[in-house]
Amino acid sequence: MKNTVCMCGSIVDKVKAICAEFNNDPGELINILHKTQEMLGYLPSEVQEIIAMALDIPAAKVYGVVTFYSFFTMKPKGKYPISVCLGTACYVRGAESVLEEFKDELGIGVGEVTKDGLFSLDCLRCVGACGLAPVVMVGEKVFGRLTAESVRGVLDEFYNKEK
């Protein structure tokens, strides 16, 4: 069964306006996708279809770009997206136990969002901060030399922002 997202008129209009900002130019697809994801937080297939129609290109081309580049997502993310690096340096220094602790603390698996919408959990292959391994990014903030024991402190930092 396919999950569908109901697109209210204002969302459709905003997506079309973003396309118009780039003159509905298919050569601007990546810029349009970035700006749209910035607005919505993700790029569901319904939004991809709106973009494809506005640019007069096949929806498959839009989908191909969205799925090729790792910075695009088709799933909603939490307010504070957590990305655990599982690259070689991080992995050998304990990233797997850090990931397991995030799963336990948040009660979610990789690719999921907490019920309150605050956190989502994903893995990536390299942050480029191997000297700080294991590394976790929460949004744009990098946390290095993490242990399973330090996970709670990372989460508390963001829970405290919500108070």
C-alpha beads as a LAMMPS data file, in Angstrom:
LAMMPS data file: protein, C-alpha beads

163 atoms
162 bonds

1 atom types
1 bond types

-500.0 500.0 xlo xhi
-500.0 500.0 ylo yhi
-500.0 500.0 zlo zhi

Masses

1 110.0

Atoms # bond

1 1 1 0.000 0.000 0.000
2 1 1 1.445 3.363 -1.029
3 1 1 1.680 6.123 1.543
4 1 1 0.284 9.356 0.203
5 1 1 0.612 12.872 1.459
6 1 1 -2.289 15.262 1.128
7 1 1 -1.012 18.435 -0.488
8 1 1 -3.080 21.424 0.500
9 1 1 -3.359 24.228 -2.008
10 1 1 -0.967 26.525 -0.174
11 1 1 1.822 23.908 -0.306
12 1 1 1.209 23.329 -4.011
13 1 1 1.299 27.088 -4.602
14 1 1 4.529 27.472 -2.617
15 1 1 6.241 24.666 -4.543
16 1 1 5.105 26.173 -7.852
17 1 1 6.381 29.573 -6.684
18 1 1 9.795 28.085 -5.913
19 1 1 9.902 26.610 -9.422
20 1 1 8.890 29.993 -10.866
21 1 1 11.716 31.699 -8.918
22 1 1 14.061 29.591 -11.033
23 1 1 12.074 30.314 -14.232
24 1 1 10.782 26.719 -14.325
25 1 1 14.208 25.827 -15.719
26 1 1 14.943 22.074 -15.609
27 1 1 18.639 22.961 -15.288
28 1 1 17.821 24.412 -11.868
29 1 1 16.301 21.166 -10.558
30 1 1 18.812 20.689 -7.736
31 1 1 18.375 24.283 -6.543
32 1 1 14.600 23.897 -6.671
33 1 1 14.797 20.646 -4.706
34 1 1 17.055 22.244 -2.082
35 1 1 14.753 25.199 -1.585
36 1 1 11.664 22.996 -1.489
37 1 1 13.225 20.636 1.058
38 1 1 14.294 23.637 3.119
39 1 1 10.639 24.734 3.204
40 1 1 9.002 21.328 3.817
41 1 1 11.779 19.382 5.511
42 1 1 11.566 16.541 2.979
43 1 1 10.523 15.734 -0.601
44 1 1 7.552 13.350 -0.766
45 1 1 6.655 11.879 -4.161
46 1 1 3.647 14.187 -4.479
47 1 1 5.928 17.235 -4.254
48 1 1 8.298 15.683 -6.783
49 1 1 5.369 15.315 -9.187
50 1 1 4.422 18.983 -8.759
51 1 1 8.013 19.984 -9.534
52 1 1 8.145 17.678 -12.560
53 1 1 4.949 19.193 -13.972
54 1 1 6.151 22.757 -13.371
55 1 1 9.475 22.025 -15.107
56 1 1 7.874 19.898 -17.822
57 1 1 10.171 16.955 -17.140
58 1 1 9.405 13.329 -16.237
59 1 1 8.725 12.646 -12.562
60 1 1 11.240 9.793 -12.864
61 1 1 14.007 12.335 -13.512
62 1 1 13.110 14.256 -10.348
63 1 1 12.952 11.008 -8.368
64 1 1 16.329 9.958 -9.776
65 1 1 17.967 13.154 -8.540
66 1 1 16.283 12.956 -5.115
67 1 1 17.378 9.356 -4.568
68 1 1 20.893 9.842 -5.984
69 1 1 21.980 12.652 -3.655
70 1 1 22.151 11.752 0.037
71 1 1 21.274 15.272 1.202
72 1 1 17.741 14.884 -0.141
73 1 1 15.209 12.872 1.812
74 1 1 11.782 11.503 1.014
75 1 1 10.986 10.904 4.685
76 1 1 10.193 13.562 7.265
77 1 1 12.944 14.179 9.773
78 1 1 12.771 15.265 13.366
79 1 1 13.363 18.822 14.484
80 1 1 16.816 17.593 15.550
81 1 1 18.004 14.998 13.014
82 1 1 20.675 12.730 14.470
83 1 1 23.231 11.193 12.107
84 1 1 25.642 8.622 13.514
85 1 1 28.794 8.157 11.448
86 1 1 29.558 4.514 10.722
87 1 1 32.635 5.155 8.619
88 1 1 35.694 3.013 9.322
89 1 1 37.340 5.243 11.943
90 1 1 34.077 5.789 13.815
91 1 1 33.059 2.153 13.567
92 1 1 36.302 0.788 15.007
93 1 1 36.126 3.328 17.840
94 1 1 32.665 2.272 18.994
95 1 1 30.067 4.001 16.815
96 1 1 27.900 0.883 16.828
97 1 1 27.413 1.038 20.605
98 1 1 26.692 4.781 20.341
99 1 1 24.037 4.053 17.699
100 1 1 22.488 1.333 19.875
101 1 1 22.313 3.738 22.809
102 1 1 20.545 6.376 20.703
103 1 1 18.044 3.720 19.607
104 1 1 17.433 2.671 23.210
105 1 1 17.181 6.217 24.579
106 1 1 14.842 7.418 21.822
107 1 1 12.857 4.207 21.396
108 1 1 13.206 4.350 17.600
109 1 1 15.168 2.600 14.894
110 1 1 17.298 3.994 12.098
111 1 1 15.131 5.931 9.641
112 1 1 12.441 6.672 12.219
113 1 1 11.204 9.780 14.021
114 1 1 10.281 10.028 17.703
115 1 1 6.563 10.367 18.465
116 1 1 7.058 13.952 19.641
117 1 1 8.773 14.799 16.324
118 1 1 11.894 16.086 18.048
119 1 1 14.427 13.512 16.874
120 1 1 15.045 11.323 13.850
121 1 1 17.867 8.812 13.625
122 1 1 20.021 7.995 10.615
123 1 1 23.485 6.712 9.797
124 1 1 26.032 8.068 7.380
125 1 1 29.381 6.891 6.113
126 1 1 31.754 9.759 6.834
127 1 1 31.529 13.203 8.380
128 1 1 35.154 14.035 7.612
129 1 1 36.118 14.376 11.263
130 1 1 37.848 11.018 11.698
131 1 1 40.183 12.376 14.387
132 1 1 37.118 12.907 16.600
133 1 1 35.712 9.400 16.081
134 1 1 33.129 8.283 16.886
135 1 1 31.221 11.276 15.549
136 1 1 27.529 12.162 15.643
137 1 1 25.836 15.129 14.026
138 1 1 22.665 16.591 15.471
139 1 1 21.451 19.011 12.850
140 1 1 24.600 20.931 11.936
141 1 1 26.309 20.442 15.310
142 1 1 29.120 17.873 15.471
143 1 1 29.766 15.821 18.602
144 1 1 33.042 13.941 18.734
145 1 1 34.611 11.188 20.813
146 1 1 31.198 9.986 21.934
147 1 1 30.577 6.939 24.049
148 1 1 27.339 5.148 24.835
149 1 1 27.495 6.831 28.246
150 1 1 27.621 10.330 26.731
151 1 1 24.522 9.879 24.518
152 1 1 22.116 10.940 27.274
153 1 1 23.994 14.232 27.697
154 1 1 23.747 14.961 23.970
155 1 1 19.995 14.347 24.006
156 1 1 19.531 16.407 27.188
157 1 1 21.146 19.395 25.472
158 1 1 18.333 19.394 22.914
159 1 1 15.569 18.489 25.356
160 1 1 16.652 21.507 27.433
161 1 1 16.280 23.760 24.369
162 1 1 12.623 22.713 24.239
163 1 1 11.898 23.776 27.829

Bonds

1 1 1 2
2 1 2 3
3 1 3 4
4 1 4 5
5 1 5 6
6 1 6 7
7 1 7 8
8 1 8 9
9 1 9 10
10 1 10 11
11 1 11 12
12 1 12 13
13 1 13 14
14 1 14 15
15 1 15 16
16 1 16 17
17 1 17 18
18 1 18 19
19 1 19 20
20 1 20 21
21 1 21 22
22 1 22 23
23 1 23 24
24 1 24 25
25 1 25 26
26 1 26 27
27 1 27 28
28 1 28 29
29 1 29 30
30 1 30 31
31 1 31 32
32 1 32 33
33 1 33 34
34 1 34 35
35 1 35 36
36 1 36 37
37 1 37 38
38 1 38 39
39 1 39 40
40 1 40 41
41 1 41 42
42 1 42 43
43 1 43 44
44 1 44 45
45 1 45 46
46 1 46 47
47 1 47 48
48 1 48 49
49 1 49 50
50 1 50 51
51 1 51 52
52 1 52 53
53 1 53 54
54 1 54 55
55 1 55 56
56 1 56 57
57 1 57 58
58 1 58 59
59 1 59 60
60 1 60 61
61 1 61 62
62 1 62 63
63 1 63 64
64 1 64 65
65 1 65 66
66 1 66 67
67 1 67 68
68 1 68 69
69 1 69 70
70 1 70 71
71 1 71 72
72 1 72 73
73 1 73 74
74 1 74 75
75 1 75 76
76 1 76 77
77 1 77 78
78 1 78 79
79 1 79 80
80 1 80 81
81 1 81 82
82 1 82 83
83 1 83 84
84 1 84 85
85 1 85 86
86 1 86 87
87 1 87 88
88 1 88 89
89 1 89 90
90 1 90 91
91 1 91 92
92 1 92 93
93 1 93 94
94 1 94 95
95 1 95 96
96 1 96 97
97 1 97 98
98 1 98 99
99 1 99 100
100 1 100 101
101 1 101 102
102 1 102 103
103 1 103 104
104 1 104 105
105 1 105 106
106 1 106 107
107 1 107 108
108 1 108 109
109 1 109 110
110 1 110 111
111 1 111 112
112 1 112 113
113 1 113 114
114 1 114 115
115 1 115 116
116 1 116 117
117 1 117 118
118 1 118 119
119 1 119 120
120 1 120 121
121 1 121 122
122 1 122 123
123 1 123 124
124 1 124 125
125 1 125 126
126 1 126 127
127 1 127 128
128 1 128 129
129 1 129 130
130 1 130 131
131 1 131 132
132 1 132 133
133 1 133 134
134 1 134 135
135 1 135 136
136 1 136 137
137 1 137 138
138 1 138 139
139 1 139 140
140 1 140 141
141 1 141 142
142 1 142 143
143 1 143 144
144 1 144 145
145 1 145 146
146 1 146 147
147 1 147 148
148 1 148 149
149 1 149 150
150 1 150 151
151 1 151 152
152 1 152 153
153 1 153 154
154 1 154 155
155 1 155 156
156 1 156 157
157 1 157 158
158 1 158 159
159 1 159 160
160 1 160 161
161 1 161 162
162 1 162 163
